[in-house]
Amino acid sequence: MLEVGEDVVMLSAAGSTFEFAPEAEAVLRPLVAGRTVDLAALAETAGLPVEDVAGLVQELVAGQAATVGSLL
């Protein structure tokens, strides 16, 4: 579940709650919807550097709130 506040975006998944800056909403929305999106597309949509988006996704994977798949 994604909750968007004025100063924070909260994602509840895998029994945990993750807090992010408001800019993360554009990255999290497609992921919460179950879409498969590459990091570059997420970064472009959010207007963030790819490195920042990779860090966000890494945090989700480490918290077992997301999985990483192969696009073969």
C-alpha positions as CSV (number, residue, x, y, z in Angstrom):
1,M,0.0,0.0,0.0
2,L,1.3,3.4,-0.9
3,E,0.4,6.5,1.2
4,V,1.4,9.9,-0.1
5,G,1.7,12.8,2.4
6,E,3.0,16.3,2.0
7,D,6.5,15.5,3.2
8,V,6.7,11.7,2.9
9,V,5.7,8.8,0.8
10,M,5.1,5.6,2.8
11,L,5.1,2.1,1.3
12,S,3.8,-0.8,3.4
13,A,4.9,-4.1,2.0
14,A,6.3,-7.4,3.2
15,G,5.3,-6.6,6.8
16,S,7.4,-3.4,6.8
17,T,6.9,0.2,6.2
18,F,9.4,2.2,4.2
19,E,9.5,6.0,4.2
20,F,10.7,8.0,1.2
21,A,10.9,11.6,0.1
22,P,8.0,12.8,-2.0
23,E,10.0,12.5,-5.2
24,A,9.9,8.7,-4.8
25,E,6.2,8.6,-5.6
26,A,6.9,8.5,-9.3
27,V,9.2,5.6,-8.9
28,L,7.0,3.6,-6.5
29,R,3.6,4.0,-8.3
30,P,4.5,1.7,-11.2
31,L,6.2,-0.8,-8.9
32,V,3.2,-1.0,-6.6
33,A,1.0,-1.5,-9.7
34,G,3.1,-4.5,-10.6
35,R,4.5,-3.1,-13.7
36,T,8.0,-4.2,-14.9
37,V,9.9,-1.0,-15.6
38,D,13.7,-0.6,-16.1
39,L,15.6,1.8,-13.8
40,A,16.3,4.3,-16.6
41,A,12.6,4.7,-17.3
42,L,11.8,5.1,-13.6
43,A,14.5,7.7,-13.3
44,E,13.3,9.6,-16.3
45,T,9.7,9.6,-15.1
46,A,10.7,10.8,-11.6
47,G,13.3,13.3,-12.8
48,L,15.9,11.6,-10.6
49,P,19.4,10.2,-11.3
50,V,19.5,6.5,-12.1
51,E,21.8,6.0,-9.1
52,D,19.1,7.4,-6.8
53,V,16.5,5.1,-8.2
54,A,18.8,2.1,-8.0
55,G,19.4,2.9,-4.3
56,L,15.7,3.1,-3.7
57,V,15.1,-0.2,-5.4
58,Q,18.0,-1.8,-3.6
59,E,16.4,-0.7,-0.3
60,L,13.2,-2.4,-1.3
61,V,15.0,-5.6,-2.4
62,A,17.0,-5.7,0.9
63,G,13.7,-5.3,2.8
64,Q,12.2,-8.1,0.7
65,A,9.5,-5.8,-0.5
66,A,10.5,-6.3,-4.1
67,T,12.3,-8.8,-6.3
68,V,14.7,-8.2,-9.2
69,G,14.0,-10.1,-12.4
70,S,15.8,-10.5,-15.6
71,L,14.5,-9.0,-18.8
72,L,15.7,-11.6,-21.3
